[in-house]
Amino acid sequence: MNKEIKKQARELYSTKEYNLALTTIFKLDSVETESFLIKESAENQWFQNFEFCNCIAKEDNLVKELLSFSRIDELLYKHFQCDWQDSHPTNPKPFQLKIAEQSPELFVRMLRVSQAFLKNSWYTELNIDQYSEYIKIHHLVWKHLSDQESKLWSEVLYQLDKCININDASSILASIVLIIEMEYSKKPSNAQLQFLSQIYNTFISVLLARLPKNHKFNNAIKQDLKKIIDTQKVNPNVLSLYKCIASWQGFINSHIDPYCYDLKIEPDNENGIITYNRSSKDYYKWELDGLRYEINRIDYLSVAYEEIGKNLNHRFNHSTEIPEFADYEFNCQANYLSLQHFLDDLKLSKFPGGNNLDSQRFYQPLIAASNYYKMLYDFFDQVYQKNKNWFAAYQQLKNDNPNLYEMENFPFIHSSIDELYKIHDGQSKLEKDFKTKITTLSSPYTYKAKIGNDFDRFNIHYDVFKKPFLQLGKYVFTPTLFFAKQDWFYSTTQNALERLSNKRNDKQRKETSVEMESDLKLLFGDAGFDAEIFYGHEFSNSEGDIDIKVTGGKDTILIQLKRTKLRLNLKDSYFEYLQTDNKASRQINNVEKHFSSPKGKIYKWIVTTSFENTYTTINDCLKVNYFDLITILKSFTYLKDFSIQDLVNRITSDSQISDVLQYKAVLHPENLDLISFKQYSESGIFKNLLPLRNQFEIYDAVTLPLPMAEPQAYREAKFHTDKSSSNYIGTYNKALNADRNGNYSKAKSLFEICLNQYPNDFDALSAQANVLANMKLFDQALSYFEKALKIYPEDLFVCRNYALALMEAGKEVKAFKIYTQIKKEYPFVDIQFLQPIKNLPPEIIEKMFSK
């Protein structure tokens, strides 16, 4: 019957009887209807057919039923992505206006995640008088973001065309690399490296698109570099281009991407000032989830170090004096081994589409070259620190190391791929494989330049961290900065996962998915639980599915296991939530009834390889990280009599973060405040972990606890809507500057002007409270803190400052009550409430412990 209904609906659609086609498919249950429409929209483009959309928009009941679907976001995403202009004979205005009328939230959400308002002027010119305040405030955001982005991008194109008209493309390429080098040297950090890579990705993409199709890159790029080195001056036109791209990219990162893909952010119109509001809890959660990737990488590196240490002991007959490997060789071996274990756990020991070759064959040359350039940069950084001049440091490095090979490929590689692999491809030599072509091994990491093609600046596909080798004729090109400053742990994995999703690798994807499920089942078994795997759809509802059922006593865990791509940006995080987390929760919930039992509890877990939204509940299902889970299960194999509840407690305790916090406390107890120090001492952590210090010193570099952030990190005034609000922002910023410069009296007067104009402005209230506290006017300060916290009661920064003011005002009991509460909610943040032990007199510490 269902097949007949689907067939009939398709036939009606093909004869353009669109209303009847949709009415017919609505005869199926909602789950099957959604599945059918999403599939048809992907294959036959029902909802990219504007004639179909506008036809059904004429019938309110059809639109209403359509908008009630739980998967409506998936269904309409490609519709809103469609490229169209007002001049088109058929456009989607009637259908979209009907959505705006019936579901303003959906209309706004679709414009955000598709970025349609940036690509079509109709959305910003829309007459919205008839719509709700909800749409009106978003409309202000669309106009502002679209206008500002367009201006910034126009300047990028103007400066690029100016460069191309005056300079050869190879010369531009050499200059941009040197500019990026100098910018990184001024402010070396991982955040700066990531931002510079985004600038470079955009630069390469727009340069290739803007060049004429017949353009050929010359081979004189090293001569161009020499000219710049000799003059010690980069091309001013290229520098202007760099600054324009940096401004545009910064605007994308701080304004557009957060608005489009972090749907927890809602704009507020506060007194003519549009602000993005995201809770401090959401802000720290995002930062913490990003840090989990670093901890996971270190976990695998720690295991690699331990194995290398054992091998060294065995090699040298357990001698007490173990010769030190050269840093280069040691780092290479550690990187190889940690990545090998990681890919083994992901069942990617064979590189997808890689002629059945071991993955190590593909990543070994990259890691070897990367570690070599790390050594070069170590030398360079030492020289640079002495004089802070990039050109002088480069020249000294060259003079001091005349025999240092590959110095000619610094700060960029420009050579044939065979020459590069001849030096660094040790694995092929080890396996005596002289048949596999270098192009086979380098292909996953090579981006073939497409000159003169159109490109979408909102979907830039080039990524120097995933495909470092830019193919320019017979040569490949890559800046050594990006090549050296990463270890390829996640880049290689992401590359492999993306290749695995290609249709030609379907067989490997399915086989390795089954391997992951089987291994996880065995781990549960070794830990003392009963586990059962379900292959394919085992139940009557085709939309329902689980992969593994785990039982222990009366309780049960239902698991959907997902091998997902890894965190890259807000956009990827959003689509993982939409396409993976929601789907997995739907699959579990649709079959839960088959496992219900009055005797015990049912736990529903989405187990994925990513860390986004980990340990949050999605449609009544807990999202659990796969790597955390297997680590915990392995630890359970050494113990006995664990229950499902014990496992649940361990998982929900967020052991990955809590363990590192404990490691950091043992490594640096002097940085703890007195209360935390006493708690750790009394719990026995120092006594238990101190003998194992050498094993976890590797975690010392992890930035936990997270540093405290001021509200502008997650709640920032973005733009003003009229002149009075513009003047207000000017006064507010002057007040902030006065406060930062210690001119509290001036700051107090200026904030008073702000609050006379807008008495309920949260930012001005909390800032004035801080100023008054600095002036020791505590009664007034506490009053302003309390007014601010009535507006946003959970703001961590203001809560902390309120507690500090209470302490200074002599109200310690209330202060410690607030401190205890925020410490409980934010154990991973450095609240900086009390002085660390290293700043306290010994007699205070002694008095504390004598109680």
N, C-alpha and C positions, 0 to 999 in steps of 0.2 A: 504493500500500500504506500509506504513512504517513498519508494522509488518512483511509483507512478505520479505521486504529487510533485516530486522534483522534476520529473520529465515534463509534466504538463506546464509547470511554471517556466521552465526554459523555453518551451515552445511559444508560450504567450509573450515572453520577453522578446523572442526573435521576431515576432510579428508586431512588435511595438505596442502590444496591449499591456502597458506597464502596470496600471493599477490592478488589473486582474492577475498579473503575474505575482505581484506582491501579496495580494489577498489570498491567492492559492497557496503560497508557501507558508503563510501564517496559519494554515491548517495543521502544520506540524507543531509539536511542543516547542516551547521557547528555546530549549537547549539546541535542538536540531535545527530550528530556524536560524538561530545565530550562526551556527557552524556552516550551514548552507550559504548564507548571505556573505559571510567572510570569504569562503572559498570562491564563490562566484565573483565577488568583487575583485579578488586577486587574479582570477583566470579570465573572466569575461567582462570585467570592469563595469558591473552594474552601477556602482555609485560614482564612477568616474564619467558616466554617461549623463551629461547635464539635462538632456531631454527627459530621461527616465526620472531623474531627481525632481525636476520641476513639475512633471506630470503628477507624481504622488504627493507633491506639496499642496496640491489643490484639495486634497481630502484630509481634513484635520485628524480623523480617526486613524488613518493609516500612519500618519506622522507620529501621533501620540503613542501608538503601539510600538512603532520602530524605536522611539526614544526611550522606551521602558526597558530595553534589553540591557543586560549587565555588561555585554561586550560592545556597547555602542562606540566606545573610543576606538577600538580596533577596527570596527566597521567603517568609520568615517575618516580615519586619519589620512588615507590616500586621497580621499575626495578633497579634503582641504589642502592637500599638497599640490593638487592639479594646477598647472600653469595656465592662466587665462587672462584675457584683457576685456575691458568694457566693450571694445569694438567687435568682439567675437559675436557671431549671429546668435549663438546659444551660450549663455553663461549661467552660473549656479545661483544668482542672486535670489530668485524667488524661494528656492529650497532653503538656502542659508538664513534668509530673513524669517522663514517659518520656524527654523530651529531657534533663532534668537528670541522669537516670541514665546515659544513653548518651553524652551529650556535655556535661559540665559547663561547658566553655569557651563553647560556643554558647549555652547557657541564660543564662549570665551576660552574655555580649555582647549578646544580644537584649534583656535587661532594661535594660542600660545605654543602648543607642542609642534604644530606644523610650520610655525613662523610665517604664516600666510600674510600677516599684516605688514611684514617687511618686503614682500614680493609683489603685492598688488595694492595700488593706491586707493582702491574702492573702500577698503576697510577703514582707512584713516579719514576718508571724505564722507563716510556714512552719516546720514542725518539720524541722530540718535535721540531726538527729542521725545519720541514715542516709547523709548525703552527705559528699563529700570536703572536706578542709580548704580547698580552693580556693573552694568555694561558701560555706563557713562564714565566711571572712573577708569576702567580698563581702556576705554577709547582714548582718554587723555594720555595714558601710557603708550598706546600704539602710535599716536601722533608724534609724541616726543622721541621715542626710540627710533621710529622710522626716519624722522627728520635728521636726528643726530647721526645715525649710522650712515645715511645716504651722503651727508656732508663729509664725514670722515673718509668714506670709501672713494668719493669723487676726488678728494685730495690725494689719496694713494695713486689713483690712475693718472692724475695730472703729473705727479712727480715721477712715476714710472715712465710715462711717455717722454717726459723731458730727459730722463736718463738714457732711454733707448735711442733717442734722436741724436744724442751727443756722444755716447760711449758704446763700445762693443759689449755684447752680452757677457762675454768671458771676463772682461774687466769689471763689470758690475758684480758678477759672481764673486770674484776675488775680494772686492771691497766690502761686500756685505759680510763675508766670513770674518774679515779682520775687525769690522765694527762689532760683530757679535762676540768675538774673542775679547775685545777691550771692555765691552759692557759686562761680561761675566767676570773678568779679572777685578773690576771695581767692586763687585758685589757677589762674590762666589757663594752660591747656595743652591739647593735642589729646586726651590721654588723659582729662582731666577733662571736656572737651566731649563725648566719646563716652559717658562714664558718665552725664553729666547728660541726654543725649538718651535713653538707655535708661530712666532714671527717668521722664522726661516721656512716653515711649511707653507705659510701664506705667500711669502716672497717667491718661492720656487713655483708655486701653482700659478700665480698671476703673471709672473715673468714668462713662463712657457706659453701661457694663453695669449699673451699680448704680442709675442714675437710673430713675424710672418711665417707661414707654414714651411717655406723653403729655407728657413734659417739653419745654418750649420755653425755649431760652436767650434771656434778655432782651438788649436792645441797650445796656444801661447799663454795659457792662464798662469803658469808659473813665472813667466816673464812679467806678466802684469803684477803679480805679487811682488817680484823683486823691485819693480819701479815704485810701488807704494812703500816698501821697506826703505828704499834709498831716500825717498823724499820725506819719510816719516809723517805722511799726511794722507788720509783717506779722501776719496772723491767727495766733495761737499754735496753734490747732487744725490749721490747714493746715501749719504748720511741723512739728508732730508727725507729721502724715500723710507729709510729705516724708521725714522721718528714717526712718520705718518702711519706706517704699518703697525708700529708699537701702540700708537694712540687708538687705532681702530681695534686691534686685538685686545687691548685693555678694556675698551668699551664693551666688546663682545663678552669678555670674561666677567666683568663686574656688573654689567647692566642687563645685557640681552639674555645670556644663557641662564642666569639665576631666575629671571622672570619667566622664560619659556619652559624650563625643565624642572624647576623646583616648585611644584604646585602647592607646597606648604606656604610659600610666600604669597601674601595678598597685599596689593597696594592700598594704602589709605590716603585719603585727601584730608590732611590735617591743616586747616587754616590756609588753604591755598598751596600747601607744600605736599607733593606726592612722595610718600615714603614706602619702601618695601619693608614689610614686617615679617620677620621670621623669628620664632622663639629662640632664646639662647640654648634651650635643650636641643632643638633641631640643628642648630649651628654646631654644637660640640659633638653631636652624634655623627654628623657628616665628617668632621675632622677626625674623630676617633676611628670610624670605619676605614678611612684612608690609611691611618697608622697601622691597622691590622695587617695590611699587605706587607708592610715593612717588617713587622714582627714575624709573620709567616715565613718571609724570605730568610730571616735570621735563624728561625727554628731549623730550617733545612741546612743552612750554612753551619750551624752548630753541630749537627749530626755529621756533616762532611768533615769538619775539623777533628771530631772525635775519631772517625775512621782513619783519617790521614795519620793521626797520632799513633794509633795502634799499628798501622803499617810501618811507620818509622821504627817503632819499638821492635817489631818483628825483624825488620830489615837489618837492624844493627844489634841483633842478638840481645835485646833488652838491656843494652848498655845504659848506664846512668848519664853518659854524655852523648846526646843525640845531636849530630851536626845539623845546623840550620840550613834548610833549603833557601835558595834565593827567593826573595819576596815575589818576584815575577812568577817563578815556577810554582811556588806554594799557592799563590792566589789563583793561578790557572787551574790547578788540580782541585782546589776547594770549589771554585765556580763550576767546573765540569761535574763534580760529584753531587753538589747540592741540586743543580738543575736536572741531573739524571734521575735522582730520587723523586723530585717533584713531578717530572714527566711520567715516571713509572706509576706514581699514585694516580695520575690522570689517564693512565693507559695510553700514553703517547710516546712510548719508547721507539716506535717506528714513526718517522715523520710523514704526515698525511700527504699522499700524492708524491712521495719521494722515492719511487722505485724500490720500495721495501727496504730502504736503507735505515740503519739506526739513526735516531735523531741526533746523536752526538756528532755524526759526520757533518751535520748542517750547522750546529752551533759552535763546535770546537774552534774553527778558524776565526770566528767572530770574537770569541772570548780571548783567544790567544792574542789577536791584534789589539783588542780593547785594553788588555792588561799591559801590553807593550807601550801603548800610548799613555796609559796611566803613569808609567815610569817617566816618560818624557815630561808630562805635566807636573809631576812631583819636582823634577829638576827646575822646570820653568817657574813654578810657583815660588820656590825658594829664592830664585833670582829676582822675581818680580817684587817680592815683599821688601827688598832692599831699596829699590828706587821708584817703585810705583809707575814706571814708564814701560808700556808694552813693547815698544820698538827697541828700547835699550835692553830689556830682558831677553828679547828674541835674539838680538845680535850677540849678547854675552853667552847665551846658551849655545849658539852655533860656534862661537870662537872657543869656548871651553870644552866642547865635545866634537872635535873635527871628525872623529871616526864613528860617531853615533849613527848607525844605519837608520834609514827612513827619516832622517832629519829633513830630507828634501820633500817629504810628504807631511810637513807640518807648517801651517795649521790646517791644511786640507790634503786629502789624498786625491791625486789625479793621475791615474795609471790604468793599465789594462787589468782586468780582473784576474787574469792568469798570473801576472807579476805579483799581485797582492797575495793570492792563495799559495803561490810558490814558496813564499816565506812562512806563512802562518798555518797552512793546512797540514798539520802533523798527523792527524788521524788517518788520512788517506795513505800516507807513507807507512804508518804503523801497520795498517791492514794490507799493505802492498797491493792496493787497488789503483791501477793506472788506466783503467778503462772508463770509470765514471768521469764524465766531463765536469770541469769546474763550473760551467754554466748551470749544470743541474744542481750543484751544491749552493751556488750563489743566487739562483733564480728567486727563491722565496724572499730574499732581502734586496732585490734589485727593482728599481722603479724606472720603467722605460719612458723617457720624456715624450710627451705628446704635444708637439709644438703647434701653436695656432688654433688649438681646439677651445671651444667654449667651456667654461667651468662655473660651478655654483659656489660662490664665496661662503655660503652658509653650510656647505657640505664639502669641505676640503678633504680629499681622500689621501693626499700625500702625507706621510708621517716619517720623518727622518729616523725615529726610534724603531719603527717596524721595518722600513725599507731604506736602510742607510745609503745604499749605492744608487746614485742617480746616473742612469746610462746616458752619456753624451757621446754619440758616435761610437768609436772604438774604445773609449775610455769610460771609467766610472769616476764619479766625483762624490766626496762626502767631507764635511768639516770634521776634523779630528776631535774637536771639543765634544760633540754629541757622541762620537764613537767611543771616546775614552771614559766619559763620566757616567757610564752605566755598566751593569754586569750581565745584561741580556737575560736575566732570570725571567722577568715577566714579558719582555718584548718577544722573545723566542716562543714562549708559551702562547701568547696572544696570536702570534703569527700562525702557529700550528692549529689553534682552535678555529681560527677563521678559515683556514684551508680545509679543516675537517667538516665545516658546514657546507662546502661545495658539494653539489649533487654527485660529481664523479667519485667522491670519497664516501658515499652512503654506506657501502659495505663495511668499511673500516669503522665508521662512526657507530653503526649498530653493533658490530662485534665487540668493540671496546666498551661500549655502554654496558653490555651484558657482563663483560669482565669486571667493571667497576661494581656492579650490583653483586656479583658473586663474591668478590673480595670483601665487600662490606658485610655480606651475610656471614662469611667465615669469621670476621672480626667480632661480630655480635656473638657467634657461637663460642669463640675462644674466651669471651668475657663472661660466659655463663648464661647467655640468653638463648631462647629458641627463635630462629629466624626462618622466614619462608619468602621465596622470590615469586613474583607473578610476572610472567612473560606475556606481553600483549594485553588485549582487553579480556579480562576474566569475567566481566559482569554484564548484565543486560543493558545497562546504560552505556552507550558507546563513548560518551563524553567523560565517563568516570574511569579512574585507573589509579592503582598504587603499584609501586615497584617492590617494596619490601614490607612485610609485616613482622614485627618483633614482639614477642611475649615473654613475660617473666612473672610468674604467679598469676594474679588476677588481671593485671594491667597489660595494655597493648599499645604499641606505637605503630602508626601507619605512616609510611615514608614515600614521598616522591623524590627521587634522586635526579638532580639536574647538573650536567656539566656545562656551565655557562662561561661566556667570555668574561674577562676581568675588567676591573674598574679603569676607566680612562677619563671620563668627564661626567658632568651632570646629565647630558643628553643620553649617554649610554646607560646611566643609572636609571633614568626614567623608563627607558624602553625595556630594561631588564624587569623592572617592576610590572610593566604592562604585559609583556610577552612571556615572561617566565614565572614570576611569583604568582601573579593572578591566575595563570593557567594551571599551575601546580596545585594551588589551593582549591580551584574549582574541581580538578580531577579527584582530589581526596574527598572533598565534601560530597561529591555526587555518588560516592560508593561507601561512605561511612556507615550507612544503615546496614550494610551487609556484615558488619563486624561488631555492631552494638551488643553490649553484654551488661546485664544488671549487676554482675559480680564485681567488676573492676572499672578502672578509668580507661578512656581512649585518648591517647595523645596523637596529634596530627603534626607532622614535621615536613617542611620543605627543606631538603638538604641540598645545598648548592655549593659550587666551588668559588663563588664570589663572596665578598664581605659586605656588599651594600645592604642596608636595612637588616643586617644580621641581628638575631635575638629580638626581633619585633614580631608582633602578631599580624598576620595578613589573612583576613577572612577566617578567623578562628584557627589558623594554622601558624605554628611557630617556625620562623626561618632560622635554620641552623647551618653553620659553616661545616662543610665536608671535612676539611683538614683538622679543625678543632675536634670533630667527632671521632675521627680515626685515632688521633692522639690520645683522647680520653679512653677509648675502647682498648687501646694497647696497654694503657696503665692499669686497666681493670683486670687484665689477664693474669697479673701477679697477685691479685687479691681474690677473696672468695665471698660468696653469699651477698652479692650486690643485687638490689632490686631495680625494677624499672624506675621507681621513685628516686632511688639514689642516683641513677643516671640522669634523670630529669633535673634533679637538684644541682648536679655537677655542671650540666650544660647551661642552665639558667644562671649560674653564678658568674658567668663570663670569665672563665678561668684564664683565657689567653691574656686578658688585660690585667686581671688581679695578680697573676703570677709575675708579670713583668714589673708591676708596682712593688711587689715584695722584693724582687731582685734588686730594683733600684734603691729600695730602702736599706737593704743589707750592704750594697756597694757604697752608698753615701748616707749613712745615718745622720751625719752632721747637718744635712739639708732638711731634716725633718723638724717640724715644730715639736714642742715638748709633749703635747698631748699624744700626737701620733707616735712619737718615739716610745712613750710609756706603753701605749697599746701594743705596738710591735714587740716590745720587750716581754710584756706579760703573756703574750700569745706563744712565745717560744720560737718565733720565726728567726730571730738572730742566731739563737743557739743551733737550730736545725739546718739553716742554710749557709751559715758562715763557712763550714768545712768544704762546701761545694762551690765556693766563690769563683774559682777558676773556670768552672763549667758555664757560668752565666755572665761573666764579664763582657761577653760579646753583646749583651743587651744594653750596655752602658750608654750607647749612642742614641737609643730610642728616646724620643722627646715625650716621655711620660714622667710626671703628670703633664697634661696639656697646659700650655701657658694661658693665663687669664686674658680674655679679650674684652676690649671696650665695646659698648653697644653698637658703634658704627660698623663693626665687623659683620653684624647680622641685622642691623636696623639703621638704615642710612637715609638721610634726606637726599632725594634723587634730583628733583627739579621743582621749580615753582610755576604756578599757573597765572600769576598776575604780578603787577609792579609792587604791590604792598608786601606780598610774600617774598619777593626778591629782596626788598629792603630788610625784611625780617631775617632772612638767611644771612645777609651781610652783617647785621648787628650780632646775630648769634655767633658767627665765626670770629668776629672781633672779640667777643666775650671769652670764647674758648682760648684764643691766643693769649689774652691777658692772664687767664687762669694758668696756662702752661708756663708763662713767663714769671709766675709768682706775684703778679699784680692783682691781688685778690680784691682790693677795694674797687678797682676799675671794672673787674669782671662782675662783681656783685651789682654794680650800677647798670651795666649793660644787660645782664640777665633780667634785672627788674624791668627794663624797657621791654624786653621780649615778653615777659609774663604779664605786663600790663596790656599788651596787645593780644596775647593768647594765653590766658591763665591756666589752661589745662594741657599745655604742651609738655609731654613726657620728658623729652630731651632737655628742655630748659629747666624743668623742675628738678630733675636728678642732677644736672650740672650745677645749679644754684645750691642745692643741698651740699655738694662736695665743697664748693667755695666757702660756704658758711662753716662747714666742719673744719676746713683749713684755717679759718679765722677764729676757731674755738668758740663760735656762737652756736653751741650745741642744741639748745632748745629750738631755735629757729631751723637749724639743719635737720633735726629729727622730724619736724613738722613737714618740711619739703620732701624728705625721703618718703614719708608715709603717704603724702599726696601722689607722688610718682608711682608708688607701689600699688595704689588703688587702681591705676590704669593698667599697669603690667606687673602683676604681683609675683611672677616667677622669674623676673629678669635677674640672672645670676650676679652680674656686675653691681647692680644697684643694691641687691640684697646683701652682698658682701660689704659694700661701703656703708650701708645702714648699720650692720653689725659692728663694724669698726668704730663708727660714730657713737654707738651705744656704749662700747667699751671705754672710749675716751671720756664719755659723759658720766662714767661711774655706774652704768647699768649693766654690770657683767652677767647677771643671770639671764636677762633677756637676750643679750648679745650671744652667749654660748648656746642658747636654745636655737637661735637662727643659724649659728655656725654648725651645730650638730645636724640640723635638717639639711642644709645645703651640702654638707660633707657626705651625707648619706645618699643624696641624689646625684652628686657630682664627685665621686671618689677619684675620678681620673683627671680632675682639674686642679692645678696649683692655685688654691684660693688665696694664698698669701695673707692669711688672717692673723697668724701669730709669728713671731720671730723664729727663725730656725735656731737649732741648738748652738750652732757655731757662733751666734751673736749674743748668747746669754752668758752671764757670769756663772762660774762653777757652783757658787753657793746656792743659786736658784735651782739648778738641776739637782743638787744634793738634797735640798729641802723637799723637792717634789717627790723624790724616791724614798724619803724617810717617813712619809705618811703611811 
